[in-house]
Amino acid sequence: MNEPLITNDATIFGILILILGLIFYTSNLDQPFWKKLYTFIPMLLLCYFVPSLLNTFNIVEVEDSKLYFVASRYLLPASLVLLTLSIDLKEIARLGPKAIIMFLTGTVGVVVGGPLAILITSTFAPEIVGGAGPEAVWRGMSTVAGSWIGGGANQAAMYEIFNPSDSLYSIMITVDVIVAEIWMLFLLLGVGKAAQIDKFFKADASAVNHLQEKMEKFSLGIARIPSTTDLFVILALCFGAVGLSHWMADGIAPFITENAPALKKLSLDSKFFWLIVLATTFGLILSFTKARNYEGAGASKIGTVCIFILVATIGMKMDIAAIASNPGIFGVGLIWMAIHVVLLLIVGKIIRAPYFLLAVGSKANIGGAASAPVVAAAFHPSLAPVGVLLAVLGYALGTYGAYICALLMQMVSQ
């Protein structure tokens, strides 16, 4: 492969910010062309897709870039602190058990979807889901299961447990990201038709609407033009919490590795797992203090900027051309995702769940903390904390669910 045109991370970061700036700017223009474009193509999808072209056409260096690491380790936990800063747990509790039911349905859809996708594919193309040793496809798929029930920490745990080859793992990362983003496209297209979907499900979305109104009213009631002091206090709160989270995670993870190695199966030896849990916890603690009033100075807006930078770095890792070189594996991934989606639709119809809970419950599994708050905010910015809390639950259950899924996939692959 030819050397990428741009290898300097500072230059790549500047390009990503320019892309995000242009997307946000044009999405707010009143001109007919832009209004029509963003009616059919959600802004969030472009924030993933346009950076992916930089990778697909070999414009930027992706393999050695540290941008995703910085975004996921610094900006993601910072955004979780800021998005939970003004959370109202009592109001979220009013959403009732349907939120948890839809989340767990998404988890079950991934756990059973993996082995079913292998079984279905093996009936007409067994060579696609075969392989032996480190090249066994089920081993690679175990890492996708980890990612789809929680996120990166769970994916890394499955990689360590089942040891797929590096070449297989690389393919599976691309399957993971692209198939997940195809589903993201449909979820985002559904946001604009949420009322019609709720009508089809005969769902009562009043609890979601009440939460949105309550959070919005709180934000407007304390809104002010932020001073330089306000901005520094917000940064101190979030990055102070991030620093403390890193420090504690650096102590907790090795302690568990040394003293309770059995907990490795639950990802409890992962520093990244503890980083996410601790950052969210500190945000929740701050929500019971006067610090929550910094929402009026734009705390969640800064958090949103952080998470969209992460979105762009995730998008940059995608290589759309990889679909052409591995169509069979992508087909298995699409079947797997279809099973997840069908189960969500069936259960959502039975319990009459609002589309918001279906979408966020799905993305709290598939995408975790990097996607669930973004999808929740697509309905309304004030709803982002719901995505954060469900995503943390996904991290907690991810490795356990993915481990069961991997064993089932191994079983049907024999």
C-alpha positions, 0 to 999 in steps of 0.5 A, spaced: 500 500 500 502 507 498 504 511 504 498 515 506 498 523 504 498 525 511 501 522 517 502 528 522 496 527 527 496 535 528 494 536 521 489 530 521 486 533 527 485 540 524 482 536 518 477 533 522 475 539 526 474 542 519 469 537 517 465 537 523 465 545 523 463 545 515 457 539 517 455 543 523 455 550 519 451 547 513 446 543 517 444 550 520 443 554 513 436 555 511 438 554 503 434 549 500 439 545 498 442 544 505 435 543 508 433 537 503 440 534 504 440 534 511 432 531 511 435 525 507 442 524 510 442 525 518 448 530 520 451 525 525 451 520 519 456 525 515 460 526 522 462 518 521 462 517 514 466 523 511 472 522 515 472 515 513 473 517 506 480 520 508 481 512 510 478 509 504 482 513 499 489 513 503 489 520 505 491 520 512 495 515 516 490 511 521 494 505 523 499 509 527 495 515 529 494 517 536 487 521 535 482 515 537 486 514 543 486 521 545 479 522 544 477 515 547 481 516 553 480 524 555 474 526 551 470 521 552 470 520 559 470 528 559 463 528 555 460 523 560 462 527 566 459 533 563 453 530 560 451 527 566 452 533 570 445 536 570 441 529 570 435 528 574 435 521 576 428 521 579 425 523 572 429 518 568 426 513 573 419 515 571 421 512 564 419 505 567 421 498 566 421 499 559 427 502 558 431 496 561 427 491 557 429 494 551 436 495 553 436 487 555 432 485 549 438 488 545 443 484 549 439 478 548 439 480 540 446 480 540 447 474 544 443 469 540 444 473 533 451 471 533 450 463 533 444 464 529 448 468 523 453 462 523 447 457 523 444 460 517 450 462 513 453 455 514 446 452 510 449 455 504 456 457 505 459 454 510 466 456 508 465 463 510 464 461 517 469 456 518 476 456 519 481 453 525 485 455 530 486 463 531 483 463 524 476 460 526 471 465 524 467 464 531 473 467 535 473 473 531 466 474 531 467 474 539 470 480 539 464 483 535 460 481 540 464 484 545 463 491 542 456 490 540 454 489 548 458 495 551 464 497 547 471 497 546 473 494 553 469 488 552 471 487 545 479 487 548 477 482 553 474 478 548 480 478 544 485 476 550 480 471 551 479 467 545 485 470 541 483 470 534 489 472 529 491 479 527 488 479 520 481 476 522 481 481 528 482 487 523 477 484 518 472 484 524 473 491 527 471 493 520 465 489 520 463 491 527 464 499 525 460 499 518 455 494 520 453 498 526 453 504 522 448 502 517 444 500 523 445 507 526 443 510 519 436 507 520 436 509 527 437 516 525 432 516 519 427 514 524 428 520 529 424 524 524 419 519 524 418 517 531 411 520 532 409 515 526 413 509 529 410 510 536 403 510 533 405 504 529 407 501 536 401 504 540 406 507 544 405 512 550 411 517 549 409 521 554 414 519 560 419 521 554 416 528 553 415 529 560 423 528 561 425 532 555 421 538 557 423 538 564 430 537 562 429 543 557 426 547 562 431 546 567 437 548 562 433 554 560 432 557 567 439 557 569 442 559 562 447 565 562 452 567 557 458 563 560 464 567 563 471 565 562 471 563 569 465 559 568 468 555 562 475 554 566 470 551 572 467 547 567 473 544 564 476 543 571 470 539 573 470 535 567 478 534 566 479 534 574 474 528 574 477 525 568 484 525 571 481 522 578 478 517 574 485 515 570 488 515 577 483 510 580 483 506 574 490 505 574 490 502 581 483 498 581 485 494 574 491 491 577 489 490 584 483 486 581 488 482 576 493 480 582 487 479 587 481 476 583 483 474 576 477 470 575 473 477 574 477 478 568 471 474 564 467 480 566 472 486 564 473 488 571 481 488 570 480 493 564 482 500 566 478 503 560 472 499 563 473 503 570 475 509 567 468 509 563 464 507 570 468 512 574 467 518 570 460 517 569 459 516 577 463 522 578 458 526 573 452 523 577 455 525 584 456 532 581 449 532 579 447 532 586 451 539 588 451 546 585 455 544 580 449 542 576 448 549 575 454 550 570 449 546 565 446 553 564 453 556 562 454 550 557 457 544 560 453 539 556 455 543 549 462 542 551 461 535 552 457 534 545 463 537 542 468 532 545 463 526 543 463 529 536 470 529 536 470 522 538 465 520 533 470 523 527 476 519 530 471 513 530 469 514 523 476 515 520 478 508 522 472 505 517 475 503 510 468 502 506 472 499 501 473 493 506 466 491 504 468 489 497 474 484 499 470 481 505 463 480 502 461 474 506 463 476 513 460 482 512 453 478 510 454 474 516 454 481 520 448 484 517 444 477 518 447 478 526 444 485 526 438 483 523 436 478 528 438 484 533 433 489 530 427 484 529 427 482 536 427 489 538 421 491 534 417 484 536 419 486 543 418 494 542 411 492 539 409 487 544 410 492 550 408 498 546 415 502 547 417 509 545 421 509 539 426 513 543 427 507 548 428 502 542 433 506 539 437 508 545 436 501 548 440 498 541 445 503 541 447 502 549 449 495 546 452 497 539 456 503 540 456 504 548 458 510 551 460 513 544 454 512 540 448 512 545 448 519 548 449 521 541 443 518 538 439 520 545 441 527 543 438 526 536 431 526 539 433 532 544 440 534 547 437 534 554 435 526 553 443 525 552 444 522 559 439 517 558 444 514 553 450 515 558 446 511 563 444 505 559 451 505 556 454 504 562 450 498 564 452 495 557 459 496 559 457 492 566 454 486 562 458 486 555 463 481 557 459 476 560 454 477 555 459 476 549 463 470 553 456 466 553 455 468 545 462 466 543 461 459 547 454 459 543 458 460 536 463 455 538 458 450 539 455 451 532 461 452 529 463 444 530 
